[in-house]
Amino acid sequence: MYIHIAGKQIHYIKKADIFDSARLENLKKKGVKKLFVRNEEEENYLKYLDMCLNVLSDKNFDIKKKGEISYDALVTDAENAEKNLETEAGYAGVRNRVGKIIDYLGSDKGALKSVLTSAGIAIDDHQHSANVASLATALALRVGGISPREVGDLSLAGLVHDLGKPKMGFTGAVDMNKLTPQEKKDYRKHPERTLEILSSKKYITPLILRLVNEHEELANGKGYPERKNLGSLPLTSQILSLCNNVDNYSQAKQIPPTDAIKPYFQENADLFEPDLMSKMSDILLGK
């Protein structure tokens, strides 16, 4: 394993060494939020994650650890999304892992909070996508009336909604107030760029494509790319847009999502349905 420090990947632990929990906790206390493996080790790591996800159905397993495992799996799938989507088998693998996390998020009122507590403030696009996917999944389950297949599509859309953004030169949290007029115009095209990446994959569902296209739409035509009104947006699109905006706010203000929800709603009460915002607040607080 490697740690990224001062622009370099520093070799931290050898393949044969034991990586005990005390060592991991020490890294977390130092603010380390990411470890890295070589590309050739990626397949082994994915197998390891698949094995770990099986504990999510164990009612006796520590909920904090379940949250960490779920979050790590989501971040890894967000990092590898474009590569995994190259084949139908890779796509099926992502759906399978996401399915286990969906079951976990629906099994316990404190499940989402355990995931987001592990996550904290997203430090890059992959962690942001993992946060959005977990938020959207939990909110869809709380709202109800959304089929299991649609919840799965919503989770996957959360993981891939920003795939096109870094290809346009935008990474991490983007402050629109600091962009030039041309940069703003370009940035508002990132949903379209993501669609270009996804639309050639026959196994990507129409719902995922629609969700990606509408994830920046807001009430009163304040969003983009089509400046749609809230009433014209399906519930699943409203959910993804809300979760995306809450986590963007969390990044911009450097406040964990669980703490960001109250000030976000106070500042943006007109952008989403009050009932949806209330349910979001409840699940973030573990109610």
C-alpha positions as CSV (number, residue, x, y, z in Angstrom):
1,M,0.0,0.0,0.0
2,Y,1.0,3.6,-0.7
3,I,0.2,7.0,0.8
4,H,0.1,10.2,-1.3
5,I,2.3,12.8,0.3
6,A,3.6,16.1,-1.2
7,G,2.9,15.0,-4.7
8,K,4.5,11.6,-4.3
9,Q,3.3,8.0,-3.7
10,I,5.2,6.8,-0.6
11,H,5.4,3.0,-0.1
12,Y,3.8,2.4,3.3
13,I,3.3,-1.3,3.8
14,K,4.6,-4.4,2.0
15,K,2.3,-7.1,0.6
16,A,3.2,-9.7,3.2
17,D,2.9,-7.4,6.2
18,I,0.0,-7.4,8.6
19,F,-2.1,-4.2,8.6
20,D,-3.7,-4.3,12.0
21,S,-6.5,-2.0,13.1
22,A,-4.3,0.0,15.5
23,R,-2.1,1.0,12.6
24,L,-5.2,2.0,10.6
25,E,-6.6,4.1,13.4
26,N,-3.3,5.9,13.8
27,L,-3.4,6.9,10.1
28,K,-7.0,8.2,10.5
29,K,-6.0,10.3,13.5
30,K,-3.3,11.9,11.3
31,G,-5.9,12.8,8.7
32,V,-5.0,10.2,6.1
33,K,-8.2,9.5,4.1
34,K,-6.8,7.5,1.3
35,L,-4.5,4.6,0.7
36,F,-3.4,3.3,-2.8
37,V,-2.5,0.0,-4.4
38,R,-0.9,-0.7,-7.7
39,N,-3.1,-1.3,-10.7
40,E,-2.1,-5.0,-10.9
41,E,-3.4,-5.4,-7.3
42,E,-6.8,-3.9,-8.1
43,E,-8.5,-7.2,-8.9
44,N,-7.4,-8.7,-5.6
45,Y,-8.6,-5.6,-3.7
46,L,-12.1,-5.8,-5.4
47,K,-12.3,-9.5,-4.4
48,Y,-11.4,-8.5,-0.8
49,L,-14.2,-5.8,-0.8
50,D,-16.7,-8.3,-2.2
51,M,-15.8,-10.6,0.7
52,C,-16.0,-7.8,3.3
53,L,-19.5,-6.7,2.0
54,N,-20.9,-10.0,3.1
55,V,-20.7,-8.9,6.7
56,L,-23.3,-6.2,6.1
57,S,-26.1,-8.7,6.5
58,D,-24.7,-9.8,9.9
59,K,-26.8,-8.1,12.6
60,N,-24.2,-8.7,15.2
61,F,-21.4,-7.0,13.3
62,D,-20.4,-3.5,14.5
63,I,-22.3,-0.8,12.7
64,K,-19.3,1.6,12.6
65,K,-17.3,-1.1,10.7
66,K,-20.2,-1.7,8.4
67,G,-20.3,2.0,7.5
68,E,-16.5,2.0,6.8
69,I,-16.8,-1.1,4.6
70,S,-19.7,0.3,2.7
71,Y,-18.0,3.7,2.1
72,D,-14.7,2.1,1.0
73,A,-16.6,-0.1,-1.5
74,L,-18.5,2.9,-2.9
75,V,-15.3,5.0,-3.2
76,T,-13.5,2.2,-5.0
77,D,-16.3,1.7,-7.5
78,A,-16.5,5.5,-8.1
79,E,-12.7,5.5,-8.8
80,N,-13.0,2.5,-11.2
81,A,-16.4,3.5,-12.7
82,E,-15.2,4.2,-16.2
83,K,-13.0,1.0,-16.3
84,N,-15.8,-1.2,-14.8
85,L,-18.3,0.2,-17.3
86,E,-16.2,-1.0,-20.2
87,T,-17.8,-4.4,-20.0
88,E,-21.2,-5.8,-19.0
89,A,-19.5,-8.1,-16.6
90,G,-17.8,-5.2,-14.9
91,Y,-21.1,-3.3,-14.7
92,A,-22.8,-6.4,-13.2
93,G,-20.0,-6.5,-10.5
94,V,-20.7,-2.9,-9.5
95,R,-24.5,-3.5,-9.4
96,N,-23.9,-6.5,-7.2
97,R,-21.7,-4.6,-4.7
98,V,-24.1,-1.6,-4.7
99,G,-27.0,-4.0,-4.1
100,K,-25.5,-5.3,-0.9
101,I,-25.0,-1.7,0.3
102,I,-28.6,-0.8,-0.6
103,D,-29.8,-3.7,1.5
104,Y,-27.7,-2.5,4.4
105,L,-28.9,1.1,4.1
106,G,-32.4,-0.1,4.3
107,S,-31.9,-2.4,7.2
108,D,-31.0,0.1,10.0
109,K,-32.0,3.8,10.7
110,G,-28.4,4.5,11.7
111,A,-26.9,2.9,8.6
112,L,-26.5,6.1,6.5
113,K,-25.0,8.0,9.5
114,S,-22.5,5.2,9.9
115,V,-21.4,5.5,6.3
116,L,-21.2,9.3,6.3
117,T,-19.4,9.4,9.7
118,S,-16.8,7.2,8.1
119,A,-16.7,9.4,5.1
120,G,-16.6,12.9,6.6
121,I,-16.0,15.7,4.2
122,A,-15.3,14.5,0.6
123,I,-11.7,15.4,-0.5
124,D,-12.1,14.5,-4.2
125,D,-14.7,13.7,-6.9
126,H,-14.6,9.9,-6.0
127,Q,-15.5,10.5,-2.3
128,H,-18.1,13.0,-3.4
129,S,-19.7,10.5,-5.7
130,A,-19.7,7.9,-2.9
131,N,-21.4,10.3,-0.6
132,V,-24.0,11.2,-3.2
133,A,-24.7,7.6,-3.9
134,S,-25.2,6.6,-0.3
135,L,-27.3,9.7,0.4
136,A,-29.5,9.2,-2.6
137,T,-30.0,5.5,-1.8
138,A,-31.0,6.1,1.8
139,L,-33.4,9.0,0.9
140,A,-35.1,6.9,-1.8
141,L,-35.6,4.1,0.6
142,R,-37.0,6.5,3.2
143,V,-39.4,8.2,0.8
144,G,-40.7,4.9,-0.5
145,G,-42.7,4.1,-3.6
146,I,-39.5,3.6,-5.7
147,S,-38.9,0.2,-7.1
148,P,-35.8,-1.8,-6.1
149,R,-34.5,-1.5,-9.7
150,E,-34.9,2.3,-9.7
151,V,-33.1,2.5,-6.3
152,G,-30.3,0.5,-7.8
153,D,-30.2,2.9,-10.8
154,L,-30.2,5.9,-8.5
155,S,-27.3,4.5,-6.6
156,L,-25.3,3.9,-9.8
157,A,-26.2,7.3,-11.1
158,G,-24.8,8.8,-7.9
159,L,-21.5,7.0,-8.5
160,V,-21.1,8.1,-12.1
161,H,-22.9,11.5,-12.3
162,D,-19.6,13.5,-12.5
163,L,-17.5,11.2,-14.8
164,G,-17.2,13.9,-17.4
165,K,-16.2,16.7,-15.1
166,P,-12.4,15.9,-14.7
167,K,-12.2,15.4,-18.5
168,M,-13.2,19.1,-18.8
169,G,-10.5,20.2,-16.4
170,F,-12.7,20.5,-13.3
171,T,-11.9,18.5,-10.2
172,G,-13.1,18.6,-6.6
173,A,-15.6,21.1,-5.3
174,V,-16.1,23.9,-7.9
175,D,-16.8,27.5,-6.7
176,M,-19.0,29.0,-9.4
177,N,-18.3,32.4,-8.1
178,K,-14.6,32.1,-8.9
179,L,-15.1,30.9,-12.5
180,T,-14.9,33.2,-15.5
181,P,-18.1,33.5,-17.7
182,Q,-16.6,31.1,-20.2
183,E,-15.6,28.6,-17.5
184,K,-19.1,28.7,-16.0
185,K,-20.5,28.0,-19.5
186,D,-18.1,25.1,-19.9
187,Y,-18.8,23.7,-16.4
188,R,-22.5,23.6,-17.0
189,K,-21.8,21.1,-19.8
190,H,-20.4,18.4,-17.6
191,P,-23.7,16.4,-17.4
192,E,-23.6,16.3,-21.2
193,R,-20.0,15.2,-21.2
194,T,-20.8,12.4,-18.8
195,L,-23.7,11.3,-21.0
196,E,-21.3,11.0,-23.9
197,I,-19.2,8.5,-21.9
198,L,-22.2,6.5,-20.7
199,S,-24.6,6.5,-23.7
200,S,-22.5,4.1,-25.8
201,K,-22.9,1.3,-23.2
202,K,-26.0,-0.7,-24.1
203,Y,-26.4,-2.0,-20.5
204,I,-26.6,1.5,-19.0
205,T,-30.3,2.0,-18.4
206,P,-32.3,5.0,-19.7
207,L,-33.1,5.9,-16.1
208,I,-29.4,6.2,-15.2
209,L,-28.9,8.4,-18.3
210,R,-31.8,10.7,-17.4
211,L,-30.6,11.0,-13.8
212,V,-27.1,12.0,-14.8
213,N,-28.6,14.6,-17.2
214,E,-30.8,16.1,-14.5
215,H,-28.5,16.0,-11.5
216,E,-27.8,19.7,-11.6
217,E,-31.4,20.8,-12.2
218,L,-33.0,22.9,-9.4
219,A,-36.4,24.5,-8.6
220,N,-37.6,27.6,-10.5
221,G,-35.3,26.9,-13.4
222,K,-32.2,27.8,-11.5
223,G,-30.3,24.7,-12.5
224,Y,-28.9,23.4,-15.7
225,P,-28.4,22.2,-18.5
226,E,-32.1,22.6,-19.4
227,R,-33.3,25.0,-16.6
228,K,-36.2,22.7,-15.7
229,N,-38.8,23.5,-13.1
230,L,-39.1,21.3,-10.0
231,G,-42.6,20.1,-10.9
232,S,-41.3,18.6,-14.2
233,L,-38.6,16.6,-12.5
234,P,-39.4,12.9,-11.5
235,L,-38.9,12.1,-7.8
236,T,-35.7,10.2,-8.5
237,S,-34.1,13.2,-10.2
238,Q,-35.2,15.5,-7.3
239,I,-33.5,13.1,-4.9
240,L,-30.2,12.9,-6.8
241,S,-30.1,16.7,-7.3
242,L,-30.7,17.3,-3.6
243,C,-28.1,14.9,-2.5
244,N,-25.6,16.2,-5.0
245,N,-26.2,19.8,-3.8
246,V,-26.0,18.9,-0.1
247,D,-22.6,17.2,-0.5
248,N,-21.3,20.0,-2.7
249,Y,-22.3,22.4,0.0
250,S,-20.5,20.2,2.6
251,Q,-17.3,20.4,0.5
252,A,-17.5,24.1,-0.1
253,K,-18.2,25.0,3.6
254,Q,-15.9,22.2,4.9
255,I,-18.7,20.9,7.1
256,P,-19.4,17.1,7.4
257,P,-22.7,16.3,5.6
258,T,-24.4,15.3,8.9
259,D,-23.7,18.9,10.2
260,A,-24.2,20.7,6.9
261,I,-27.8,19.8,6.5
262,K,-29.3,22.4,8.8
263,P,-27.5,25.5,7.3
264,Y,-27.9,24.2,3.8
265,F,-31.7,24.0,4.2
266,Q,-31.8,27.4,5.8
267,E,-30.0,28.9,2.8
268,N,-31.7,26.9,0.1
269,A,-35.2,26.3,1.3
270,D,-36.7,27.3,-2.1
271,L,-34.8,24.8,-4.2
272,F,-36.5,21.5,-3.2
273,E,-39.7,20.1,-1.8
274,P,-39.9,20.7,2.0
275,D,-41.0,17.1,2.6
276,L,-38.0,15.8,0.8
277,M,-35.7,18.1,2.7
278,S,-37.2,17.0,6.0
279,K,-36.8,13.3,5.2
280,M,-33.2,14.0,4.3
281,S,-32.6,15.8,7.6
282,D,-34.1,12.8,9.5
283,I,-31.9,10.2,7.9
284,L,-28.8,12.3,8.3
285,L,-29.5,12.6,12.0
286,G,-30.2,8.8,12.3
287,K,-33.9,9.3,13.1
